[in-house]
Amino acid sequence: MKRDLLTLLDLSKEEVASLLKRAAELKAGVNTSSCPLAGKSIGLLFDKTSTRTRLSFQTGIYQLCAQPIYINRKELQLGRGESIEDTAKVLSRYLHGIVIRTYAHSSIENLARNSTIPIINGLTDLHHPCQALADMLTIQENKGKLEGVRLAYIGDGNNVVNSLIEAAMLTGIDLVIACPQGYEPDSKIFKKALSQGAKVEIVTDPEEAAKDADALYSDVWVSMGQEKEVERKKKKFRNYQINRNLLSMAKPDAIVMHCLPAHRGEEITDEVIDSSQSVVFDQAENRLHTQKALLEMLI
């Protein structure tokens, strides 16, 4: 039976723990001599531009001895009006899995419903589960655990935050989100987390969130597709910057995280992102290792 990863909750707690263990092994070079996906082809269907998602998946697929096939919607009949349903059925005859990076989450749900092969969410406007997996591996590497770690997210309540909330549900991370009123994460995801006893809190004061945090996390204030909101959001978020002052309120050994790309001088300062406490580029690398473990699990 085929498995999809549309949101992080498509995995169980046990599967997340197993996946992170395998990712750590892959990173360390343990049991990497086999070719688990030999002879298989994985499609990368991207509607949004990408650096980390595209390159980490292409590299990981190749390292697992499979063939990555990059697919631009504009180069398919999909771009000329063919339905996503028909496209899904055709691609299922050629490929062994699809990674999709798109806008509306309903698009990926529709693709999954009409595919007979695994569908992996490389990013939608609502979720970014592959980023959250890399984030968990990064925290685990630096803190030795996930349960009880206080993670303070400072900024917009976007797709990254929605997946971090689900990560808190699955791992026991203590997540506090600081964002301006009106920019909170998805209310359904937040309420579900609370109903299941997850330690997730939303505040408006960045200093309150940062106090005694084990990790500070930020993302851009303006996501792809929100370009018309640049000036308005810059005004709203001007106090939601991870800088030296905010970092001083966290624990002395706190780590600094960012999913990249970073708009230096806006949501995070050069001084912090380039500091010894920054694990930003470890996060980026860990996209490769966690996604390889995910591909082994699903394909």
N, C-alpha and C positions, 0 to 999 in steps of 0.2 A: 504494500500500500504506500502510495507516494506521500511525502511529508513536505509541507511548505513552511517557510519562516516569513510571515507577514508582519507579525509583531513578536516581541520578546516572549509574550505569554504563550506562544506556540511551543515553547520548551518548558519542561518541568524543572523544578528546583534541582532534582538529581541530574538531569541532562545538562543544565548549565554548569554544575560543578564538574561533571565529567568532561564537558567541552573545554572548560578553562584548564583542566589538568592536561588534556591532550594538547592544547595550544602551547602550554608551557614546555611540554616535551618537544614539540616541533621547533620551538624557538631555541631550545637547548641542543637540537640535533639528535634527539633520541628517537629511534625507530622511524627513521626517515628514508631508509634505503629502498623501500617498496614503492610500487607505482599503483596506488589504489584506484585511480581513475583512468588507467591506461585505456586508450581507444575510445574515450568518451569526448563529447563536444558540449561546451557550456556557452550559451548565448549571453551577451551583455547588452541588454536593451536599455539605452540611455536617452532620456528626454532632457536631462539637465547636464550641464557641463560638470566635469569632475577631474580631480587630481588623485586623491587618496583612494576613493572607491574604485575607480577604473583601474589604476595601476596595481593596487594591492590584489584585486581579484584576478586580473590578467596574469600577474606574476605567480600567484598562488595556484591557479589552475594549471599553469605550465609546470610548476614544480611538482604537482601531483600527477603529472604525465598525461594530462588531458589537453584538449585544444580549446582555447578561448576564442570566441567569435564576436567581435564588436559589431553591434547593430545600431545604426542611427535611424530613428523613426522616419526622417525625411528621405531616407534611401530605400524605404520599404513601400509597398502598396498601402500600408497603414497610413502613410502620409498623404495618400491620394483618396482616402475614403473607405478602404477596406476595414471591416469591423474588427475590433479587438478579439471578438469571439472566434472569427474565422482565422485570424492570425495565430491565436493560441493553439488552435487545432492543427494548423499546418506546422508550426514550429515544434509541436510535440512529436511530430513524425520524424523530424531531423535531429533534434537535440536531446540531451539527457538532463538538462536543467536550464533555467533562465534566471539571471540576476537582473532586476529592473530598478531603474532610478528615475522616478517620475514625480509628477505634481500631486494630483488627487489620489488619496488612498483607495478610493473606490475603483480606480483603474487597475490597481494591482490585485484587488479582490476579484474583479471580473476576469482578469487574466488567469488567476489561480483556479477559479471555478471551471474554466473552459480548457484547462491544460491537464494532460495526463502525466506531466513531469514536474519535479519540484520547482517551486518559484521562491526566490529569495529576494527580500526587500532590501535593495541597496540604498534606498531613501525615498520617502514620500513626505508630503507636507505635514503629515500627522505623526509618523514614526521614523526612527532611525536605529533599528535594533542592532545592526552590525557595529555601529559606533559604540553602543552601550556595552557590547561584549568586549570590545577592545578596552573600554574604560574600566571594566571590572577586572580584567587581567592586569592592567596597569596599577590599579589600587592594591590588588592582591600581592603583586610583586614588591610594592613599596611598604605596605603595612602588614603583610603577612596574614591578612584575613580580610573578610568583607563584612561579616556580621558585626554591628556595633560601630563601624567606622562612620564618623560624622563628615558627610560630604555637603559642602555649601555651594549651591549653584547661584551665580549672580548674573541676572540679565533677563532676556526675553523668554517667556514660557513657550518654547517652540517644540519642534519634533524631537530634538535631542533630549529635552527635559521630559517629554512624555515617555520616552524609552527609559530614561533614568528612573522615573517613578516605577515602571514595571520591573526594573532591575532591583529596586529596593524591595519590592514585593517578593522577589525570588531569592534574594541573598541576605536580607536583614540589614542592608545599609541604612544608616540614619540620614535621611535626605532632607535638607532645608533649602527652600527655594526663595530667593529674594528678587522680586520683580515689581514694577509699578502697578498700581491698581488698573485693571483693564487689560493687562498683559499676562494673565495667569495661564498655566498649562491647561490642557483639555479637561474640562470639569468631570466628564464621565470617567476618564482614566484616574483622576485624582480621587473621586468618590469611591471608585472600586478599590483602590489601594487602602483607603481608610477603612472600608468595610471588611477588608481581610486582615486588618491589624498591622499594616505596614507603617513604619515610622517615617511619615512624610508630612512636612509642614510648609506652609506658604506664608511669607512675611513681606513687608514692603521696605524694611530697613536693612540695607546690605551689611551694616556693622553688626546687627543682631544675628544675622545668618553666619557671618564670618567668625564670631566669637568662639574660641576653643575648637575650631574646625580642624579635622585631620587633612582635608583637601579642599581647595578652592577651585571652582570650575567656571569657565565662561565660554560664551559663543558670540558671534557677531550680533549686533543689535538689529540689523536688517537682513533677513534671509532672502534667497533667490525668489523672485516673483513679487517682492515687496518694494521694488525700487522707487515707486511713487511716494512711499512713506519715509524716505530717508531723512529729510529735515525735521519732520514731526517726531520721529523716533529718537533722533539724536538729542532733541531737547528733553524728551521724556526720560531718557536713559543716562543723562550726563553724570548722574551721581552713582551709577551702577558700573563702576570701573574697578577692576582688580589692579590695585597699585600698591606701593610699598606700605602706605598707611593701613590699608585694609588687610594686607597680608600680616601685619604686625599684630592683628587682633586674633589671628588663628594660632594654633599650637606652634611652638618653635620649629618643630620638624614637619610642618604641614607641606604638602606638595601642591603645585599649581598645575592645573589641567586646562586644556583648550582643544576643541575638536578640529580646529583649523578649517578654512583659512582664517587668519587673524587680521583684524583691522587695528594695527598697532597705533596706540594713542587714543583709541576710542574705548573699547571694552576692556583692554588690557594695555599696560605700559611696556615699553621696551625693557625697562629695568627689571620687571617681574618675569616676563616671558623668557628673558635671556639669563635669569638668575640660576643659581645652583639648586634651587627648590623646584624649578620647572621640570616637568616630565612630559611636556607637550610632544616632543619628537619621539619619545618612547611610545606614547599613545598612538602616534601615526604609524610607527612600525608594527605595533600590536594588531592593527587592522589586518595585516598579512597573516599572522599566526592564528588568530581566532577564526578568520574566515576559512583558512585551510582546514581547521578542525571541523568547522561547520559543513564544509563541502564533503568531507569524509563521512560525516554523520548522515547527511541528507541524500547525497547522490548515489 
